[in-house]
């Protein structure tokens, strides 16, 4: 989708539609909106007076201009109550309201089969407003709402926009708006890429296909890409990872994507190194601990963490972040067969810790254990992992936010702040030493499950055994990876949660 910023007046734009925003408790029209209403002989005022449109959050209405403006139609969108739009106190909440509002406007435009529309920056007169952040949120809402995946449908619906334009009259504001819109485009496209991968059926997106997608990304963004296949994974003694893959005929792949800033700049400054680890189970049947049919329905998306890591590393290259980033994605299928991992098996992981298997459906932590252990060879300043790890996190937090765990307070705080800014919120759960007792094994160093109570915490505690003393944060996105219904900028299906969260986290990085 094309994103443009141009100088001009919104009421002089001849696009297929223009968008105007309105607060629910706004008593009178002001500024350019008032001028447009006067040119329309009071059409907007009439709509408000009759309460057909009142400006509730994400409410939309259409006005046909009947030749009184260059554009044929106006899309009105509600911002909710202005009293709740506290830019100085709740900036993250304000940005989320804008994201959703302009996503709603985009949805209405798509219903009308409109191919492009123009908007101005809203709210135009809010004191202290950061134009770059506002235009970024607007761009994200529109681009995320415009997402659709219909390549497997014979009859395709032509319901996507081809572009939108932000129009601004003040020349001095153009640069900030352009910066924000461009950043929003990268953030949204990274999310939509992760959505695509998670929506692919597992007969298409195998571990091999996922590795090919990584190679393609590397070529397009000047990244280093290494794909380790079965013999190389065996030489690394990643037996925990291999045990999960043993039930499938599809060979496992260890995907390693590296982004490093310009070498000439690197000579002048030492960049921090961060390792991002993403779970890449391209289909999870549960192994011999077989899931039910209903439980398997979304398991093609059990590689969402890996998809997010791939999208974030490539987007970081586009944004030229001053960081060394390494993305590690262990990719495999978890299926039952005569060669599959069994209950009671004991395996020796890459870290040399032995693991007793009590549930083969607790496979994500097994592949991540080896990947997290391997991450230490890069001597990183911090390690982050993101995974659809436990159904228990969905029980604890629902489908509203992800759970985070970690061993470093500042690192966790940075992740929480990034969640507030992006609307991809996270909530911290504890990792006290007491939880280690749940995974003590009589026969091995640890066991891979510790009962249902506190299961999401116990899974995170399991992972902690493999990161050593490195600063580390784990993000469990199992409750927020798929949506059963459409929301303003969230489609039915894969959400791509975590891409914007991690990008914001990396953009804000200033060390520990």
C-alpha positions as CSV (number, residue, x, y, z in Angstrom):
1,X,0.0,0.0,0.0
2,X,1.3,3.5,-0.9
3,X,1.6,6.0,1.9
4,X,1.9,9.6,0.9
5,X,2.3,12.9,2.7
6,X,1.6,16.1,0.7
7,X,1.1,19.8,1.4
8,X,-2.3,21.2,0.9
9,X,-5.8,21.6,2.4
10,X,-8.0,18.6,3.0
11,X,-11.1,20.4,1.6
12,X,-9.3,20.9,-1.7
13,X,-8.4,17.2,-2.1
14,X,-10.1,15.4,-5.0
15,X,-9.4,11.9,-3.6
16,X,-12.2,9.3,-3.6
17,X,-12.9,10.2,0.1
18,X,-11.5,12.3,2.9
19,X,-11.6,11.4,6.6
20,X,-12.6,13.8,9.4
21,X,-12.5,12.9,13.1
22,X,-14.8,14.1,15.9
23,X,-14.9,13.8,19.7
24,X,-18.0,12.5,21.3
25,X,-18.3,15.4,23.8
26,X,-17.2,18.1,21.3
27,X,-19.9,20.8,21.5
28,X,-19.1,22.6,18.3
29,X,-17.1,22.2,15.1
30,X,-13.9,24.2,14.8
31,X,-11.2,25.1,12.3
32,X,-11.1,23.4,9.0
33,X,-13.9,21.0,9.9
34,X,-16.2,23.9,10.5
35,X,-15.2,25.5,7.2
36,X,-16.0,22.2,5.4
37,X,-19.4,22.0,7.2
38,X,-20.2,25.5,6.0
39,X,-19.4,24.5,2.4
40,X,-21.6,21.5,2.8
41,X,-24.5,23.7,4.0
42,X,-24.4,22.2,7.5
43,X,-24.4,18.5,6.5
44,X,-22.0,17.5,9.3
45,X,-23.9,19.6,11.9
46,X,-27.2,18.1,10.8
47,X,-25.8,14.6,11.2
48,X,-24.6,15.4,14.7
49,X,-27.8,17.2,15.7
50,X,-29.9,14.2,14.8
51,X,-27.4,11.9,16.6
52,X,-27.0,9.6,13.6
53,X,-23.3,10.2,14.3
54,X,-22.1,11.3,17.8
55,X,-18.4,10.5,17.7
56,X,-18.2,7.4,19.8
57,X,-14.9,5.6,19.6
58,X,-14.5,4.0,16.2
59,X,-18.0,5.0,15.1
60,X,-18.2,5.9,11.4
61,X,-20.6,7.7,9.1
62,X,-20.6,8.7,5.4
63,X,-21.5,12.1,4.0
64,X,-21.9,12.5,0.2
65,X,-20.7,16.0,-0.8
66,X,-23.0,16.3,-3.9
67,X,-20.4,18.3,-5.8
68,X,-19.8,20.9,-3.0
69,X,-16.3,19.6,-2.5
70,X,-13.7,18.1,-4.9
71,X,-14.1,14.7,-3.1
72,X,-17.4,12.8,-3.5
73,X,-17.6,11.6,0.1
74,X,-16.5,12.2,3.6
75,X,-15.8,9.4,6.1
76,X,-16.5,10.7,9.7
77,X,-14.8,8.7,12.4
78,X,-15.3,9.0,16.2
79,X,-12.5,9.5,18.7
80,X,-14.6,9.0,21.8
81,X,-14.5,11.5,24.7
82,X,-11.9,14.3,24.6
83,X,-11.5,14.1,28.4
84,X,-10.1,10.6,27.9
85,X,-7.6,11.9,25.3
86,X,-4.9,13.0,27.7
87,X,-1.8,13.4,25.5
88,X,0.5,14.4,28.4
89,X,-0.7,11.8,30.9
90,X,-1.8,8.8,28.8
91,X,0.1,9.1,25.5
92,X,0.1,5.4,24.8
93,X,-3.7,5.2,25.2
94,X,-4.2,8.2,22.9
95,X,-2.1,6.6,20.2
96,X,-4.1,3.4,20.5
97,X,-7.4,5.4,20.2
98,X,-6.0,6.9,17.0
99,X,-4.8,3.6,15.7
100,X,-8.2,2.1,16.1
101,X,-10.1,5.1,14.8
102,X,-8.3,5.3,11.5
103,X,-8.4,1.5,11.2
104,X,-12.2,1.9,11.5
105,X,-12.2,4.5,8.8
106,X,-10.1,2.2,6.6
107,X,-12.6,-0.6,7.1
108,X,-15.5,1.7,6.1
109,X,-13.6,2.7,3.0
110,X,-13.0,-0.9,2.1
111,X,-16.7,-1.6,2.4
112,X,-17.4,1.1,-0.1
113,X,-14.7,-0.4,-2.5
114,X,-12.7,2.8,-2.3
115,X,-9.1,2.5,-3.5
116,X,-7.7,5.5,-1.8
117,X,-8.6,8.3,0.6
118,X,-7.0,11.3,2.2
119,X,-6.9,12.5,5.8
120,X,-5.4,15.3,7.9
121,X,-3.7,14.8,11.2
122,X,-6.1,14.5,14.1
123,X,-6.7,15.9,16.6
124,X,-5.2,19.0,14.9
125,X,-5.3,21.4,17.9
126,X,-4.1,19.1,20.8
127,X,-1.4,20.9,22.8
128,X,2.0,19.3,23.0
129,X,1.0,16.7,20.4
130,X,3.9,14.8,18.7
131,X,3.1,14.9,15.0
132,X,5.5,12.0,14.2
133,X,3.9,9.7,16.8
134,X,0.4,10.6,15.8
135,X,1.0,10.1,12.1
136,X,2.8,6.8,12.9
137,X,-0.3,5.6,14.8
138,X,-2.6,6.7,12.0
139,X,-0.5,4.9,9.4
140,X,-0.3,1.8,11.5
141,X,-4.1,1.6,12.0
142,X,-4.8,2.0,8.3
143,X,-2.2,-0.4,7.0
144,X,-3.0,-3.1,9.7
145,X,-6.7,-2.8,9.0
146,X,-6.1,-3.1,5.2
147,X,-4.6,-6.6,5.7
148,X,-6.2,-9.5,4.0
149,X,-5.1,-13.0,2.9
150,X,-7.2,-14.5,0.1
151,X,-4.6,-16.2,-2.1
152,X,-6.2,-19.6,-1.6
153,X,-9.7,-18.4,-2.6
154,X,-10.9,-18.9,-6.2
155,X,-13.1,-15.8,-6.1
156,X,-11.1,-13.0,-4.6
157,X,-12.8,-10.0,-3.0
158,X,-11.4,-6.7,-4.2
159,X,-11.6,-5.0,-0.8
160,X,-8.2,-3.6,-0.2
161,X,-7.0,-0.1,-0.5
162,X,-4.2,0.8,-2.8
163,X,-3.0,3.9,-0.8
164,X,-3.8,6.8,1.4
165,X,-2.5,10.4,1.8
166,X,-2.0,12.6,4.8
167,X,-2.6,16.2,3.8
168,X,-1.0,19.1,5.8
169,X,-1.2,22.8,5.0
170,X,1.7,23.9,7.3
171,X,5.0,23.3,5.5
172,X,6.9,23.2,8.8
173,X,4.9,20.1,9.9
174,X,5.5,18.0,6.8
175,X,8.8,16.5,7.8
176,X,7.6,15.2,11.2
177,X,4.5,13.7,9.5
178,X,6.6,12.0,6.8
179,X,8.9,10.6,9.4
180,X,6.0,9.2,11.5
181,X,4.1,7.8,8.5
182,X,7.2,6.1,7.1
183,X,7.9,4.5,10.5
184,X,4.3,3.4,10.8
185,X,4.5,1.7,7.4
186,X,7.6,-0.3,8.4
187,X,6.0,-1.4,11.7
188,X,2.7,-2.4,10.0
189,X,4.3,-4.2,7.2
190,X,6.5,-6.2,9.6
191,X,3.3,-7.2,11.4
192,X,1.5,-8.1,8.2
193,X,4.4,-10.3,7.1
194,X,4.2,-12.2,10.4
195,X,0.5,-12.5,9.8
196,X,1.0,-14.0,6.4
197,X,3.4,-16.7,7.6
198,X,1.2,-17.6,10.5
199,X,-1.9,-17.8,8.2
200,X,-0.2,-20.2,5.8
201,X,-1.4,-23.8,6.0
202,X,1.1,-26.1,7.5
203,X,1.3,-28.2,4.3
204,X,2.7,-25.1,2.6
205,X,4.7,-23.6,5.4
206,X,7.0,-26.4,6.4
207,X,10.3,-25.9,8.3
208,X,12.0,-26.0,4.9
209,X,9.6,-23.3,3.4
210,X,10.1,-21.1,6.5
211,X,13.9,-21.3,6.0
212,X,13.4,-20.3,2.3
213,X,11.4,-17.3,3.5
214,X,14.3,-16.4,5.8
215,X,16.8,-16.6,2.9
216,X,14.5,-14.4,0.8
217,X,14.3,-11.8,3.6
218,X,18.1,-11.9,3.9
219,X,18.6,-11.2,0.2
220,X,16.1,-8.3,0.2
221,X,17.5,-6.6,3.3
222,X,21.2,-7.4,3.2
223,X,21.1,-9.7,6.2
224,X,23.4,-12.7,6.9
225,X,21.4,-15.9,6.9
226,X,22.5,-19.4,7.9
227,X,20.2,-22.4,7.7
228,X,21.4,-25.4,9.7
229,X,20.0,-28.7,8.6
230,X,19.8,-32.1,10.4
231,X,23.5,-33.1,10.3
232,X,24.6,-29.6,11.5
233,X,22.0,-29.6,14.3
234,X,23.2,-33.1,15.4
235,X,26.8,-31.8,15.5
236,X,25.7,-29.0,17.8
237,X,24.2,-31.7,20.0
238,X,20.8,-30.0,20.1
239,X,19.1,-33.2,21.2
240,X,16.1,-31.4,22.8
241,X,15.3,-29.7,19.5
242,X,15.9,-32.9,17.5
243,X,13.7,-35.0,19.9
244,X,10.7,-32.8,19.1
245,X,11.4,-33.0,15.3
246,X,11.8,-36.8,15.4
247,X,8.1,-37.6,14.9
248,X,7.9,-35.9,11.5
249,X,9.3,-36.7,8.1
250,X,9.8,-33.0,7.6
251,X,13.4,-32.2,8.5
252,X,14.1,-29.6,11.2
253,X,15.8,-26.3,10.3
254,X,17.7,-23.9,12.6
255,X,17.4,-20.5,11.1
256,X,19.9,-17.8,12.0
257,X,19.4,-14.3,10.7
258,X,21.9,-11.6,11.5
259,X,21.6,-7.8,11.1
260,X,24.7,-5.7,11.7
261,X,24.9,-1.9,11.1
262,X,27.3,-0.5,8.5
263,X,30.8,-1.7,9.2
264,X,32.3,1.8,8.8
265,X,30.1,3.0,11.6
266,X,30.8,-0.1,13.7
267,X,34.5,0.8,13.7
268,X,33.7,4.1,15.5
269,X,31.2,2.7,18.0
270,X,30.7,-0.6,19.7
271,X,27.1,-1.7,19.2
272,X,25.1,-3.7,21.8
273,X,24.2,-7.2,20.6
274,X,20.7,-8.6,21.2
275,X,19.6,-12.1,20.4
276,X,15.9,-12.7,19.5
277,X,14.7,-16.3,19.7
278,X,11.4,-17.3,18.2
279,X,9.5,-20.6,18.4
280,X,9.1,-22.1,15.0
281,X,6.8,-25.1,15.3
282,X,5.1,-25.1,11.9
283,X,2.4,-27.5,13.1
284,X,1.8,-28.9,16.6
285,X,-0.3,-32.0,16.9
286,X,1.1,-32.5,20.4
287,X,3.2,-35.5,19.5
288,X,2.2,-38.7,21.3
289,X,0.4,-36.5,23.9
290,X,-2.0,-35.9,21.0
291,X,-4.2,-32.8,21.0
292,X,-7.9,-32.8,20.2
293,X,-9.1,-31.6,16.8
294,X,-10.4,-28.4,18.3
295,X,-7.0,-27.8,20.0
296,X,-5.2,-28.3,16.7
297,X,-7.2,-25.8,14.7
298,X,-4.8,-22.9,15.3
299,X,-1.6,-24.9,15.5
300,X,-0.4,-23.9,12.1
301,X,0.3,-20.7,13.9
302,X,2.6,-22.2,16.5
303,X,5.5,-20.7,14.6
304,X,4.2,-17.1,15.2
305,X,7.2,-16.3,17.5
306,X,9.6,-17.4,14.7
307,X,7.7,-15.3,12.1
308,X,7.8,-12.3,14.4
309,X,11.6,-12.6,14.9
310,X,12.1,-12.9,11.1
311,X,10.0,-9.8,10.5
312,X,11.6,-7.8,13.3
313,X,15.2,-8.5,12.2
314,X,14.4,-7.5,8.6
315,X,12.5,-4.4,9.6
316,X,15.4,-3.4,11.9
317,X,17.7,-3.5,8.8
318,X,15.3,-1.2,7.0
319,X,15.3,1.2,9.9
320,X,19.0,1.0,10.4
321,X,18.9,0.4,14.1
322,X,22.2,0.9,15.8
323,X,22.3,-2.6,17.2
324,X,23.7,-6.0,16.3
325,X,20.7,-8.3,16.1
326,X,20.7,-12.1,15.8
327,X,17.4,-13.9,15.2
328,X,17.3,-17.6,16.0
329,X,14.3,-19.7,14.9
330,X,14.3,-23.5,15.6
331,X,11.7,-24.8,13.1
332,X,10.1,-28.2,13.2
333,X,6.8,-30.1,13.3
334,X,5.6,-31.9,16.4
335,X,3.8,-35.1,15.2
336,X,3.1,-38.6,16.5
337,X,4.8,-41.5,14.8
338,X,6.8,-44.6,15.5
339,X,9.9,-42.4,15.8
340,X,8.4,-39.7,17.9
341,X,9.5,-38.6,21.4
342,X,7.9,-40.7,24.1
343,X,6.7,-40.1,27.6
344,X,9.5,-41.0,30.1
345,X,12.3,-40.4,27.6
346,X,15.4,-38.6,28.9
347,X,17.3,-36.4,26.6
348,X,20.5,-34.4,26.9
349,X,20.1,-30.8,25.7
350,X,22.7,-28.5,24.0
351,X,23.5,-27.1,27.5
352,X,24.3,-30.7,28.7
353,X,21.3,-30.5,31.1
354,X,19.2,-33.7,31.0
355,X,15.5,-33.4,30.6
356,X,12.8,-36.0,31.5
357,X,9.8,-35.9,29.2
358,X,6.4,-36.1,30.9
359,X,4.4,-34.5,28.1
360,X,5.3,-34.3,24.5
361,X,2.9,-31.5,23.9
362,X,5.2,-29.3,26.0
363,X,7.5,-29.2,23.0
364,X,8.0,-25.4,22.6
365,X,10.1,-25.2,25.7
366,X,12.2,-28.1,24.4
367,X,13.2,-26.4,21.1
368,X,13.7,-23.1,22.8
369,X,15.9,-24.6,25.5
370,X,18.5,-25.5,22.8
371,X,18.1,-22.2,21.0
372,X,18.5,-20.2,24.2
373,X,21.6,-22.2,25.1
374,X,23.1,-21.7,21.6
375,X,22.3,-17.9,21.8
376,X,25.0,-17.5,24.5
377,X,27.8,-18.1,21.8
378,X,27.1,-14.6,20.6
379,X,27.9,-13.2,24.0
380,X,24.8,-10.9,23.8
381,X,24.0,-7.9,26.0
382,X,20.5,-9.4,26.3
383,X,18.4,-12.4,25.1
384,X,14.7,-12.2,24.3
385,X,12.4,-15.0,23.3
386,X,8.9,-14.9,22.0
387,X,6.7,-17.9,21.7
388,X,3.2,-19.3,21.6
389,X,4.3,-21.3,24.6
390,X,1.4,-22.2,26.9
391,X,-2.4,-22.4,26.8
392,X,-2.1,-21.5,30.5
393,X,-1.2,-17.9,29.7
394,X,-4.5,-17.6,27.9
395,X,-6.3,-18.8,31.0
396,X,-4.3,-16.3,33.1
397,X,-4.5,-13.2,30.9
398,X,-7.2,-13.9,28.3
399,X,-6.8,-12.6,24.8
400,X,-6.0,-9.0,25.8
401,X,-2.3,-9.0,26.5
402,X,0.8,-11.3,26.5
403,X,2.7,-12.5,29.5
404,X,6.3,-11.6,30.2
405,X,8.9,-13.1,32.5
406,X,12.5,-12.3,33.0
407,X,15.6,-12.1,35.2
408,X,16.4,-8.4,34.7
409,X,14.2,-5.6,36.0
410,X,15.3,-2.9,33.6
411,X,14.8,-5.3,30.6
412,X,11.3,-6.2,31.7
413,X,10.5,-2.5,32.3
414,X,11.6,-1.6,28.8
415,X,9.3,-4.3,27.3
416,X,6.4,-3.1,29.4
417,X,6.9,0.5,28.2
418,X,7.1,-0.7,24.5
419,X,3.8,-2.5,25.0
420,X,2.2,0.7,26.3
421,X,3.4,2.7,23.3
422,X,2.3,0.1,20.7
423,X,-0.9,-1.1,22.2
424,X,0.6,-4.6,22.2
425,X,0.4,-4.8,26.0
426,X,2.3,-7.2,28.2
427,X,1.8,-8.2,31.9
428,X,4.6,-9.4,34.1
429,X,4.3,-12.7,36.0
430,X,6.8,-13.9,38.7
431,X,9.7,-16.3,38.3
432,X,10.5,-16.9,42.0
433,X,12.9,-19.7,42.8
434,X,10.0,-21.6,44.4
435,X,8.8,-22.5,40.9
436,X,12.0,-24.5,40.2
437,X,10.7,-27.1,42.7
438,X,7.9,-28.0,40.3
439,X,10.3,-29.2,37.5
440,X,12.7,-31.2,39.7
441,X,13.0,-34.7,38.3
442,X,13.8,-37.9,40.2
443,X,15.7,-39.2,37.2
444,X,17.1,-36.2,35.3
445,X,18.2,-32.6,35.9
446,X,14.7,-31.3,35.2
447,X,11.4,-32.4,33.8
448,X,9.5,-30.6,31.0
449,X,6.2,-30.1,32.9
450,X,5.3,-29.4,36.5
451,X,1.5,-29.7,36.7
452,X,-1.4,-27.4,35.7
453,X,-1.3,-24.8,38.6
454,X,1.0,-21.9,37.5
455,X,1.8,-23.8,34.2
456,X,2.8,-20.6,32.2
457,X,5.2,-19.6,35.0
458,X,6.6,-23.1,35.3
459,X,7.2,-23.2,31.5
460,X,9.1,-19.8,31.7
461,X,11.1,-21.1,34.7
462,X,12.1,-24.1,32.6
463,X,13.5,-21.8,30.0
464,X,15.4,-19.8,32.6
465,X,17.6,-22.8,33.2
466,X,19.1,-22.4,29.7
467,X,20.0,-18.7,29.6
468,X,22.6,-18.6,32.4
469,X,23.3,-15.2,33.8
470,X,22.5,-13.3,30.6
471,X,19.8,-10.6,30.9
472,X,16.7,-12.3,29.5
473,X,13.0,-11.7,28.9
474,X,10.5,-14.3,27.7
475,X,7.2,-13.2,26.0
476,X,4.4,-15.8,25.9
477,X,2.0,-14.8,23.1
478,X,-0.2,-18.0,23.1
479,X,-3.3,-15.9,24.1
480,X,-2.8,-13.2,21.5
481,X,-1.5,-14.9,18.4
482,X,-4.9,-15.6,16.8
483,X,-8.3,-13.8,16.9
484,X,-11.7,-15.4,16.5
485,X,-13.3,-12.1,15.5
486,X,-12.4,-8.9,13.7
487,X,-11.4,-5.8,15.7
488,X,-10.5,-2.4,14.3
489,X,-7.0,-3.2,13.1
490,X,-7.0,-6.9,14.0
491,X,-8.3,-9.4,11.4
492,X,-9.8,-12.7,12.1
493,X,-6.9,-15.2,12.1
494,X,-3.3,-14.4,12.7
495,X,-2.7,-11.2,14.6
496,X,1.1,-10.9,14.2
497,X,1.3,-9.8,17.9
498,X,4.9,-9.0,18.9
499,X,6.3,-7.4,15.8
500,X,5.5,-3.8,16.7
501,X,6.2,-4.6,20.4
502,X,9.8,-5.8,19.7
503,X,10.4,-3.1,17.1
504,X,9.5,-0.4,19.6
505,X,11.6,-2.1,22.2
506,X,14.6,-2.1,19.9
507,X,14.0,1.5,18.7
508,X,14.0,2.7,22.3
509,X,17.1,0.6,23.2
510,X,19.7,2.6,25.2
511,X,21.5,-0.2,27.0
512,X,21.0,-1.8,30.4
